[in-house]
Amino acid sequence: MDFHGNINLKDNEMQQLVFEQETSFPVDAVAGSIVFKDNALYMCVALNVADPIWIPLTSSIDTYVHEQTSTATTWTITHNLGEENVILQVYNDSNEMIIPDTVTPTDTNEIVMTFNTAIAGRAIIMFGDEIPANGIGIIEPPSADPDISNVVFNSVNLSTPGIDNHGIYVKEDGTKLYSITFTTVKEYTLSTPGDLSTATQTGSEALSNVSSAFLYGLHISEDGLNLYTGDDDDSHKIKRYTLSTPWLLSSISYHSSYITPSQPSGVALSSDGLQMTVSALSGNFRYYTLGTSWDITTATFGGNGNVTQSSITDMFISPTGLRMMLTGYGFVRQYTLGTAWDTTTATYDNISVGLPVSSRGLGFFSNAKMYVGITNGINEYDI
């Protein structure tokens, strides 16, 4: 029996469960085993003391896998399932689940999908007795947006004696955490992704071209080549640094700066580097568009954020650009953006969580963990 993947019990659902197609039932199977055979899932069960038997968990489902090896805005898929009303599961070449812009069946054996930008990847087309009869179904990706309505401190603290953590950034896979401490960036490697109790400091670099004693906020591009922070000086600058080797702090060098009207406390950029939001210690934030990806010198003011509060010590915007968190001295609040990354469309979700009074930096690992920088340490929270 060839089984791989894992079971992630979240919200009473099974997630990330992967099976290979089997040609026969395994010999001497243990009760509780599950296999995918004849296009159906079977579970091995034992009734009283009788020998285990296999019972079907699903009806037969036919599948077709389309591999799109070249980037294209249009994918034409000939699946030959003989049915227009199918279920689609679509991934890009980074194995991230995505949703096409349009899906059109040309007949019972072919589907045409379109995307805003040219991408490569994979599509899985499924049809069976349990597939809904009305229209094409698209399996949507799980939300990557954190929700802090049930956040709880799990008693994990990374001790940083004598250091205030003014900005936090977590690599997407949860294996790296970076923090801004005064004028230095520190790197921690997490042997268990997202678990701060397994953190080991693996880097520390004092940043050049810093005008003040404190830096606030931290953002790193998804490729690990650009780092941004706010300089608490009279010019209120956002500073950009580049890394010649992705994620390696020792390869960092100063690149450029952008002057903002208020004392910056946090910075966040969209995944394509064309949109930027800067929060201010005074309690407001401003939205910008960039003419060139990641180049903050090409920033154009797009409007004030649709929120004000007494103070903002750091900010976070989720990878989808639809969820924003603002933290201050003793709290973090959650907002939803009506238009991705456009913080002028932000609305308060009426969700606020109390934090230590010394709370400053803020970071997230997917929708599972929240990290709060405090005096002498970083606290970890379960979401």
C-alpha positions as CSV (number, residue, x, y, z in Angstrom):
1,M,0.0,0.0,0.0
2,D,1.4,3.3,-1.1
3,F,0.2,6.1,1.2
4,H,1.7,9.5,1.6
5,G,0.8,12.9,2.9
6,N,-0.7,13.8,6.3
7,I,-4.0,14.3,8.1
8,N,-4.5,17.8,9.4
9,L,-7.6,18.0,11.6
10,K,-8.8,21.6,11.4
11,D,-12.3,22.9,11.9
12,N,-13.4,19.3,12.0
13,E,-12.2,18.6,8.5
14,M,-9.4,16.5,7.0
15,Q,-7.0,18.4,4.9
16,Q,-3.8,17.6,3.0
17,L,-4.7,13.9,2.7
18,V,-3.0,12.3,-0.4
19,F,-3.4,8.8,-1.8
20,E,-2.0,6.9,-4.7
21,Q,-4.2,4.8,-6.9
22,E,-4.0,1.1,-5.9
23,T,-4.5,-1.9,-8.2
24,S,-5.3,-4.4,-5.4
25,F,-6.1,-4.4,-1.7
26,P,-3.0,-4.8,0.6
27,V,-2.4,-8.1,2.3
28,D,-2.9,-8.3,6.1
29,A,-4.3,-4.7,6.2
30,V,-4.9,-3.2,9.6
31,A,-8.3,-1.9,10.6
32,G,-8.5,1.9,9.9
33,S,-6.3,1.8,6.8
34,I,-7.7,3.7,3.8
35,V,-6.8,3.1,0.1
36,F,-7.8,4.6,-3.2
37,K,-8.7,1.8,-5.6
38,D,-11.0,1.6,-8.6
39,N,-11.4,5.4,-8.4
40,A,-13.0,5.1,-4.9
41,L,-11.8,5.4,-1.3
42,Y,-12.1,2.2,0.8
43,M,-11.6,1.8,4.6
44,C,-10.6,-1.4,6.3
45,V,-12.9,-2.1,9.2
46,A,-13.2,-5.0,11.7
47,L,-16.7,-5.9,12.9
48,N,-16.5,-7.5,16.4
49,V,-13.9,-10.3,16.1
50,A,-14.5,-11.1,12.4
51,D,-11.7,-10.6,9.8
52,P,-11.3,-7.1,8.6
53,I,-13.3,-6.1,5.4
54,W,-13.0,-3.2,3.0
55,I,-16.0,-0.9,2.6
56,P,-16.3,2.0,0.1
57,L,-16.3,5.5,1.5
58,T,-17.1,7.2,-1.8
59,S,-18.7,6.3,-5.1
60,S,-16.4,5.8,-8.1
61,I,-14.9,9.1,-9.3
62,D,-13.1,9.3,-12.6
63,T,-10.1,11.7,-12.7
64,Y,-7.9,13.3,-15.4
65,V,-4.7,15.2,-14.6
66,H,-3.6,17.9,-17.1
67,E,0.0,19.1,-16.9
68,Q,0.5,22.6,-18.2
69,T,4.3,22.7,-18.7
70,S,4.5,26.0,-20.6
71,T,3.2,29.3,-19.2
72,A,-0.1,30.5,-20.9
73,T,-3.1,32.7,-20.1
74,T,-5.3,30.0,-21.7
75,W,-5.3,26.3,-20.9
76,T,-7.2,24.0,-23.2
77,I,-7.8,20.6,-21.6
78,T,-9.1,17.5,-23.3
79,H,-10.2,15.2,-20.5
80,N,-12.4,12.7,-22.4
81,L,-14.6,12.1,-19.3
82,G,-17.8,12.6,-21.4
83,E,-19.3,15.1,-19.1
84,E,-19.5,18.9,-18.9
85,N,-20.4,19.2,-15.1
86,V,-17.1,18.3,-13.5
87,I,-15.1,19.3,-10.5
88,L,-11.8,21.2,-11.0
89,Q,-8.8,21.5,-8.8
90,V,-6.1,23.9,-10.2
91,Y,-2.5,24.5,-9.0
92,N,0.2,26.8,-10.3
93,D,3.8,25.6,-10.8
94,S,4.6,26.4,-7.2
95,N,2.0,23.9,-6.1
96,E,-0.3,26.6,-4.8
97,M,-4.1,26.1,-5.3
98,I,-5.5,28.8,-7.5
99,I,-8.9,29.8,-9.1
100,P,-9.1,30.4,-12.9
101,D,-10.7,33.7,-14.1
102,T,-13.0,31.8,-16.5
103,V,-13.9,28.1,-17.0
104,T,-15.8,27.2,-20.2
105,P,-16.7,23.6,-21.4
106,T,-16.5,23.5,-25.2
107,D,-18.1,20.0,-25.2
108,T,-18.4,17.0,-22.9
109,N,-14.7,16.2,-23.3
110,E,-12.9,19.6,-23.3
111,I,-12.6,22.6,-21.0
112,V,-10.9,26.0,-21.6
113,M,-9.6,27.9,-18.6
114,T,-8.2,31.5,-18.7
115,F,-6.0,33.4,-16.2
116,N,-5.1,37.1,-15.8
117,T,-1.4,36.3,-16.2
118,A,0.4,33.5,-18.0
119,I,1.1,30.6,-15.7
120,A,2.1,26.9,-15.8
121,G,0.8,24.3,-13.5
122,R,-1.6,21.4,-13.1
123,A,-5.4,20.8,-13.3
124,I,-7.2,17.9,-11.9
125,I,-10.7,17.2,-13.4
126,M,-13.0,14.8,-11.6
127,F,-16.4,13.3,-12.3
128,G,-18.5,10.7,-10.5
129,D,-21.9,9.8,-9.1
130,E,-21.5,12.3,-6.3
131,I,-20.5,15.3,-8.5
132,P,-23.2,18.0,-8.5
133,A,-25.2,18.0,-11.6
134,N,-25.6,21.8,-11.9
135,G,-22.6,23.5,-13.5
136,I,-18.8,23.1,-13.1
137,G,-17.5,23.0,-9.5
138,I,-14.2,24.6,-8.6
139,I,-12.4,23.5,-5.5
140,E,-11.3,26.7,-3.8
141,P,-7.9,27.0,-2.0
142,P,-8.0,27.1,1.8
143,S,-7.9,30.6,3.2
144,A,-4.4,31.9,3.9
145,D,-5.8,34.8,5.9
146,P,-5.3,34.6,9.7
147,D,-8.3,35.3,12.0
148,I,-7.4,36.4,15.5
149,S,-10.9,36.0,17.0
150,N,-9.7,32.8,18.8
151,V,-6.0,33.6,19.3
152,V,-4.4,32.4,22.5
153,F,-0.9,32.7,23.9
154,N,0.6,29.3,24.1
155,S,3.3,30.2,26.6
156,V,6.1,30.0,24.1
157,N,8.5,32.9,24.4
158,L,11.8,33.5,22.6
159,S,14.0,35.4,25.0
160,T,16.0,38.3,23.6
161,P,17.6,39.9,26.7
162,G,18.0,43.7,26.5
163,I,16.4,43.8,23.1
164,D,13.1,45.4,21.9
165,N,11.6,43.6,18.8
166,H,10.1,46.4,16.7
167,G,9.3,44.4,13.6
168,I,8.8,40.7,12.7
169,Y,8.8,38.8,9.4
170,V,8.3,35.1,9.0
171,K,9.3,33.2,5.8
172,E,6.3,31.6,4.1
173,D,7.3,28.0,4.9
174,G,7.8,28.9,8.6
175,T,11.5,27.9,8.8
176,K,12.9,31.4,9.2
177,L,11.9,34.3,11.5
178,Y,13.5,37.8,11.2
179,S,13.2,40.6,13.7
180,I,14.2,44.3,13.8
181,T,16.0,45.2,17.0
182,F,17.1,48.8,17.3
183,T,19.2,49.1,14.1
184,T,20.0,45.4,13.6
185,V,18.2,42.6,11.8
186,K,18.3,39.2,13.5
187,E,17.6,35.8,11.9
188,Y,16.3,32.7,13.6
189,T,16.0,29.3,12.1
190,L,13.0,27.1,13.3
191,S,13.7,23.4,13.0
192,T,10.0,22.8,13.3
193,P,8.2,25.3,11.0
194,G,6.3,27.9,12.9
195,D,7.4,26.6,16.3
196,L,9.3,29.3,18.1
197,S,10.5,26.9,20.8
198,T,12.8,25.3,18.2
199,A,14.3,28.6,17.1
200,T,18.1,29.1,16.9
201,Q,19.7,32.4,16.1
202,T,21.6,32.0,12.8
203,G,22.3,35.5,11.7
204,S,22.6,39.1,12.8
205,E,23.5,42.2,10.7
206,A,23.7,45.9,11.7
207,L,22.0,47.9,8.9
208,S,23.9,50.7,7.2
209,N,22.6,54.1,6.3
210,V,20.5,54.3,9.5
211,S,19.9,57.8,10.8
212,S,18.3,57.0,14.2
213,A,18.6,54.7,17.1
214,F,15.4,52.8,16.2
215,L,14.1,51.0,13.2
216,Y,10.4,50.0,13.0
217,G,8.6,47.4,11.0
218,L,10.0,44.7,8.7
219,H,9.0,43.2,5.4
220,I,10.9,40.8,3.1
221,S,9.9,40.0,-0.5
222,E,8.8,36.4,-1.0
223,D,11.9,35.6,-3.0
224,G,14.1,36.8,-0.1
225,L,15.9,39.4,-2.1
226,N,14.4,42.7,-0.8
227,L,14.1,43.9,2.8
228,Y,12.2,47.0,4.0
229,T,12.0,48.8,7.3
230,G,11.2,52.2,8.7
231,D,13.8,54.7,10.0
232,D,12.7,56.6,13.0
233,D,14.4,59.9,12.0
234,D,13.3,63.4,11.2
235,S,12.9,62.5,7.5
236,H,10.5,59.6,8.2
237,K,12.1,57.3,5.7
238,I,11.3,53.8,4.5
239,K,14.6,52.0,3.7
240,R,15.1,49.3,1.1
241,Y,18.0,46.8,1.4
242,T,18.8,44.0,-1.1
243,L,20.2,40.6,-0.4
244,S,22.5,39.2,-3.1
245,T,21.8,35.7,-1.8
246,P,18.1,35.1,-0.9
247,W,17.4,35.1,2.9
248,L,21.1,35.3,3.8
249,L,21.6,38.4,6.0
250,S,25.3,38.5,5.5
251,S,24.7,39.4,1.8
252,I,22.6,42.5,2.6
253,S,23.4,46.0,1.4
254,Y,21.6,49.4,1.4
255,H,19.7,50.2,-1.8
256,S,17.4,53.3,-1.5
257,S,14.9,55.2,0.6
258,Y,11.5,56.9,0.4
259,I,10.4,59.8,2.6
260,T,6.9,59.5,4.2
261,P,5.0,62.4,6.0
262,S,4.9,60.6,9.4
263,Q,7.1,58.6,11.6
264,P,6.9,55.1,10.1
265,S,6.1,52.1,12.3
266,G,5.5,49.3,9.8
267,V,5.6,48.5,6.1
268,A,4.0,45.9,3.9
269,L,4.3,45.2,0.2
270,S,2.1,43.1,-2.2
271,S,3.5,39.8,-3.5
272,D,4.2,41.5,-6.9
273,G,5.9,44.5,-5.3
274,L,3.6,47.0,-6.9
275,Q,1.6,48.1,-3.8
276,M,2.9,49.3,-0.5
277,T,1.3,50.4,2.8
278,V,3.2,52.3,5.5
279,S,1.8,52.7,9.0
280,A,2.8,55.5,11.4
281,L,3.4,55.7,15.1
282,S,0.9,58.5,15.2
283,G,-1.9,56.1,14.4
284,N,-2.6,56.4,10.7
285,F,-1.3,54.7,7.5
286,R,-0.9,55.5,3.9
287,Y,-1.3,53.5,0.7
288,Y,1.1,53.7,-2.3
289,T,1.4,52.2,-5.8
290,L,4.9,51.5,-7.2
291,G,5.7,52.1,-10.9
292,T,8.4,49.4,-10.8
293,S,8.1,46.3,-8.7
294,W,10.0,46.6,-5.3
295,D,11.4,50.0,-6.2
296,I,10.1,52.4,-3.5
297,T,11.6,55.4,-5.3
298,T,8.8,55.0,-7.9
299,A,6.1,55.1,-5.2
300,T,3.0,57.3,-5.8
301,F,0.6,58.2,-3.0
302,G,-2.7,56.4,-3.4
303,G,-4.6,57.6,-0.3
304,N,-4.9,57.5,3.4
305,G,-5.9,54.2,5.1
306,N,-9.5,54.0,6.1
307,V,-8.6,53.5,9.7
308,T,-7.2,55.6,12.5
309,Q,-6.3,54.6,16.0
310,S,-4.4,56.1,18.9
311,S,-1.1,54.4,17.9
312,I,0.3,51.8,15.5
313,T,3.5,50.1,16.4
314,D,3.5,47.6,13.5
315,M,1.3,46.2,10.8
316,F,0.7,43.0,8.8
317,I,-1.1,42.3,5.5
318,S,-1.8,38.7,4.5
319,P,-0.4,37.2,1.2
320,T,-3.9,37.5,-0.4
321,G,-3.9,41.3,0.4
322,L,-7.4,40.9,2.0
323,R,-6.6,40.8,5.7
324,M,-4.8,43.4,7.7
325,M,-3.6,43.5,11.3
326,L,-2.6,46.6,13.2
327,T,-0.9,46.4,16.6
328,G,-0.3,49.1,19.2
329,Y,0.9,49.3,22.8
330,G,-1.2,46.5,24.3
331,F,-3.5,45.3,21.5
332,V,-3.8,44.0,18.0
333,R,-6.9,44.6,15.7
334,Q,-8.2,42.9,12.6
335,Y,-9.4,44.5,9.4
336,T,-10.7,43.3,6.0
337,L,-9.8,45.0,2.8
338,G,-12.5,45.3,0.2
339,T,-9.9,45.4,-2.6
340,A,-6.7,43.4,-2.3
341,W,-3.8,45.4,-0.9
342,D,-5.8,48.7,-1.2
343,T,-5.8,49.8,2.4
344,T,-8.1,52.7,1.6
345,T,-10.8,50.0,1.5
346,A,-10.1,48.7,5.0
347,T,-12.9,48.1,7.4
348,Y,-12.7,47.1,11.0
349,D,-13.8,43.5,11.8
350,N,-14.6,44.5,15.4
351,I,-12.0,42.0,16.6
352,S,-9.4,43.2,19.1
353,V,-7.0,41.1,21.2
354,G,-5.2,42.4,24.3
355,L,-1.4,42.1,24.3
356,P,1.4,43.0,26.7
357,V,1.8,46.8,27.1
358,S,5.3,46.5,25.6
359,S,4.0,44.9,22.3
360,R,5.6,46.3,19.2
361,G,6.5,44.0,16.3
362,L,3.9,41.7,14.7
363,G,4.3,38.7,12.4
364,F,2.3,35.7,11.2
365,F,2.9,32.2,10.0
366,S,0.1,31.4,7.5
367,N,-3.2,31.2,9.4
368,A,-1.7,29.1,12.2
369,K,0.6,31.3,14.3
370,M,0.9,35.0,15.5
371,Y,4.2,36.4,16.9
372,V,4.4,39.6,18.9
373,G,7.6,41.4,19.6
374,I,7.9,42.7,23.2
375,T,10.7,44.0,25.4
376,N,13.2,41.3,25.9
377,G,11.5,38.7,23.7
378,I,9.0,37.4,21.2
379,N,5.7,35.7,22.2
380,E,4.0,33.0,20.1
381,Y,0.2,32.7,19.8
382,D,-1.9,29.9,18.4
383,I,-4.7,31.1,16.0
